[in-house]
Amino acid sequence: MIGKVSRVPLRSVWKHEAYDLTRWLEENIDVLGEAVDITLTSPEREQNAGSFSVDLVAEDSSGEPVVVENQLGKTDHDHLGKLLTYMVSREAKTAIWVAAEPRPEHVKAVAWLNESTDSSFFLLKIEAIQIGDSPPAPLLTLVVGPSEEVKSAGNANKELAERQIVCKKFWARLLEEANRRSSLFAAISPGHSSWIATGAGMSGLSYNYAIRQHEAFIEFYIDRGKESGQENRQLLEILKRHKVQIEDTFGAELEWDASEGRRSCRIRYKVGDSGYRDEEQWDDLQRRMVDAMIRLESSISPFMSELRHGREA
């Protein structure tokens, strides 16, 4: 004969969070540890955290503190705030939040904390069940917790955000230098990308600054939007007829790029082996980038009318 599982009201098992549920978790810390796949030992109730008291503090296998906050009802902002406060106060890197009804917004908040910080947050749903007339038993279900994939995604997002901040700072300073010497980028604002562009006077043509960690480029970019890229290559060929004159005016050899399988074409010049990670070299690098862009625009602008007509002048 197979019995039927039924839910038991939590308040009939643990009448009070602090006196009953917290005490039970302290006495059965191994059950909590199994739910989060962490070996937990040395649990202590009502430990001081400034002027507050943590429901439960345990230790992981490395002896590091793990703070535990529990609720017999729905998760709320008050308990989430306490959990974060307790972590800071106890210098803990791991937190476990046990609640009867995790709200969706708090599930998202805990997932965000795992993705955005180096700490580990677990949110567990606690229930009481019984089979037939058996004594009630706890059921702890992991709702959300850390994972290597989440941490990796979080680290990638942080690296992207940091790169975007640095790039915007780089472009703001470069545009100050550029606008002192030319009006070519006067209407452009600094962005977060690794490049900024301004129109060359014909749809699909632009002058671009591009930056990498330790490299910098300026380029004349051609992309008229046709899938085949045939028109782009035709325009590049028109300019290549004047390659000697263009490079003489520019003062150096240029990279004429019409790679197979790529729709766009470009005429590019590598300015140097420093980039957005080399802030101590920004001033010199930006001066050289602006100087190169002025020379590139002066080299190509005489042939813009020819490009517009798509034939030799």
N, C-alpha and C positions, 0 to 999 in steps of 0.2 A: 504494500500500500504506500502510495506517495502522498505526502502532506502538501497542503496549500500554503504558500507564503503570503503573509499579510503585513501591511504597515501598521506600526503602533505609534500613537502620538508621542512625540519626543518628551513632552512635559510629564507624561505618565512614567517615563523612565528616569529622566533627569529634571527635577522640578526647578533647579536654579543653575544658571550658567557657572558661576564662580564656585559654589559649594558642592555641586554635584557633577556637572559635565567636566569642569576643569580637573577635579579630583580624579574622576574616572580616567581621563586622558593621562594624567600623571601616573596612575597605577597601571595603565595599559599602554605605555609609550611605544612598546614594540608593535602594537596594532597600527598606531599612527605612522610609525616608521615604515612598515610594510606598504601602506597606502601611497607613500611618496617615494618608496625605494631608497630610503636613507636609513642607516643604522643610527638610532637615537638612544642616548643614554643620559643618566644623571638629571632627570627632570626635576624642576623646582617650581612651585606655584608662587604667584604674587611677588615676583621679584621687582625691585625698584628700578624705575627708568625715569630719572629726574623726580618730578612730583607725581608721576603716575606709577602704576603697577602692571607689569606684564602678566597676562593670564598664566603663561607657562614658558619657561626657558629650559631648553635641553642642550645637549652637545652632540655634534655629529662625530663621525669616526676620526676626524682630525682634531677633535677637541674644540672646534669653533662653535660659538653660540648659535642656536636656532630659536627664534621667537615664535610663539604660537598664540594666536588670538582666536577665540571661539564665540559662536552665537547660536542660540536656540531658535532664532527667527531669521528674517530676511537680512541679507547683507546691507550695510548702510555706510554712508560717508564717514560717520563718526568712527566706526571700527577700522575702516581703511586708514584714516588719518592716524589713529592710535598705532596701528601696525607699523606704519612708516616711522612714526616717532620712536617707537620701541626699538626698531632696527638701528636707527641712528644712535640712540642712547646706549644701547648694548654693543654697538659696533658689530652687528650681525650681518652676514651676507646671505642668510637664508631665512625665509619667513613662511609660515604655514597659517592659512586662514581657514577655519572650519566653521561652516554655517549650514543651517537647515535649508535655506532657500537662497542660493546665489543669484543675484539679479544680473540680467544680461549686461547692463552697463558696467558692473563691477567685474564680470568675466572679461570684458574688453579691456578694462583698466589693468587688471593683473596681466593679461597677455601683453599689453603695451609695456608694462614695467619689465617683463622678462626680455622683451625685444630691445628696450632702450637703455637698460642698465646692466651692470656686471653682476647684480644680485640675482638670486633665485627665489621666485614667488610661487607658492602652491595654493590653490583654492580648492577645498574639498567640500563636497556635500555630505552631510551626516544624516542618516535615517536609522530608525529602529524597526526591526522586522521580527516576525516569529513564524514558526511552522506549527499549525494547529494550536495546541495549548502549551507549546514549549515556552520557556522563559525568553523574553525579548533579547535580541542580539543586535549589536551595532553594525551598520553598513556604511563604510566610508568609500565614497566614489571621487576619484580625481577629476575635477572639472577642467582645470587648466593648470599647466605647470611649465617649467623651462624645458627646452630641448636643444640639442646641438644645432638643429636646423634653424630654430628661432633665434638663438644667439648669433649664429653666422649671419642671418639676415639682418639682425639688429646692428651688428658690427659693420656690415656693408652699408647700411643706411647712415650710420654715424660718419663713416668715412666719406660718403657722398656729400652729406651735409657740410662737413668740414671743408671738403674740396670746393664746394659751391661758395662758401663764405670767403675762402682765400682767393678764388677766381674773381669774385665781385670786387674785392679790395684791389686786386691787381689791375683790373680794367678801369676802375675809378682813377687810379694814379696814372695809368697809361693815357687815358683820355684827357687828363689835365695837360700832359705834355703834348699830345697830338693837337689839341685845340689851340695851344699857344703858337703852333707852327703852321697849321693848315686848317681849312674849313671842311675837309673831306669827311670827318667823323663828327661834325658839330651837332648833328641832330641825333646822335646815338647816345644811349644811356648805358651804364655798366650793367651787365647781366651776370647770371650765375654759371653760365656754360663755359666750356673751354675755348670758345671762340666768340668774336663779335664781328659784325659785317655792316657794310654800308653799300648802297646801290651805286652802280657804275654808270647810270644814265640809260640803261636798256634793261628791260625785263629779263630776269634770270641771270644777270651778270652782277658781280659784286666784288668789292675789295674786302678781304678778311684778314683779321689778326687771329692767330691760333696759338695756344699754349699747352704744353704738357708738363709733366713733373720737372723734367730737366731739358726741355727743348722748346724753342719758339720759332714760329714761322709767320711770314706774310704771304698773301697769295691773291691772284686774280682768279675768281671762281666762275665757272660757266655751267649753268644748269637751266636750260629753257623748259624743262618739264616733260619733254617727250620721252616715252618709255625706251625707245630704241637708243637714244643718245646720239643719233646720227647728226642732228643739227648742232649739238654741242661740239662734236668732233670737227664739223665743217668750220665752225667759228674759230676753233683752235688752229685749224690748218691755215686760215686766213692770216692769223697773227704769226704763225710760224714762217710765213713767206718773208716776214720782216724780222726774223729772229736776230740776225746780226745787228741790225739797227737798234732793236729793243734792248738787247743785252749790252751794247755799247753805251747807250744812254743810261741804263741802270747801273752799269759799272761792274758787273759780275755775271757769271753764268747762272742761268735759271733752270729749274726743273720743269720740263714740259710734259705734263702727265695726262695721258689719254688711255688709261689702263683698260684692257679688255674686260668685259663683264661689269664695268662700272658706267653708270649713265653720265655722271658729271665729268668735267675736265677742269684742269687748273694749271696755272703757271705759278710755281711756288719757289720761295727762297727761304732757306733755313738761316735764321739770324744767329743762333748760337746754341751752346750746350748748357744753358741754364733755363729754368722755368719757374713755375709758380711755387715750387718747394724751395727755391733759392732766394729768399726774400732779401738777403744781404746784397744781392746783385741786381735787384730790380731796377734801380735808378739807371745804371749803365745799360742794362738790357732794354728797358723801355725807350731810352734815347735812340738806341740802334734800331729798334723795331719801327719807331716813328720815322726815322731817317730813311730806312729801307722802303717803307710804305710810300713816302713822298716821291722817292725815285721811281718806284714801280708805277705809280699813277702817272707820273710825267712820261714814262716810257711807253705806256699803252694808250693814253688818251689821244695822241695824234691819229690813231687808227680806229677810233670808235665809230666815225662816220662810215668807214668801210665795213665794219661789222654790222651796222644797221642795215646797210644795203645788201649785205651778204655777198659782196663781190669786190674786186679790186677797184679802188677809186680811179 
